Amino acid sequence: CTQSELDLDTVRTILAEYKIHNADITLRYDATADDLIDVIEGNRVYVPCIYLLNKI
């Protein structure tokens, strides 16, 4: 998949900030820099739905 936001230099810069110097990166969708950082940090969890409760 072609990347509209990320290029090789941007990915290298982000990985260097997290002290990752040797890695194989595979992007299967048009990812943003925030998406890459979220995966590296591992502290984001995306849920497929949102539950709303209304107090009656």
N, C-alpha and C positions, 0 to 999 in steps of 0.2 A: 504494500500500500504506500502510495506517495504521501509524504508529510508536508503539510502546508506551513506549519509553524516551526517544527524541529528540523535542524540540519545537523550534520556531523559535528561541527564545532560547538554548537549549543549543547548537544548531548555530552560531549567530552568535558565541557566546562562544568555542567551539573554533576557529572560523576566525579570529577576532580574535587569539587566542594565536599563531597561525602567520602573522600579518600578511597574511591574505587578506581583502580588504575588498570585492571585487567578483567574485562567482562565481555560476554557476548550478549548483545541487546537485540531483541526481536520485537518489533512493534507491528501488531496486526490490525491496527486501525489508526486513523489520523489523530494522534495524541498531541497534547499540549505539554508545555514545560511543567505545569502544575500536575498533570497526570503522572509524568515520570517521577517527579519529586514525591508524590503520594505513594507510589509503588515502592520507591527506595526506602522511605521512612517506615512504611508498613503500618501506619497508625490510622489509616482511613478505611472505613468499611462502608461500602455502598449497598444499600438495600433496594430491592426492586419495587417497594411500595411504601407508602406512608399511611399510618393509621391515625385517624383523628377521632377524639372523643369529645363529646359535648356534655357539659354538666347540665342536667335538667332539673 
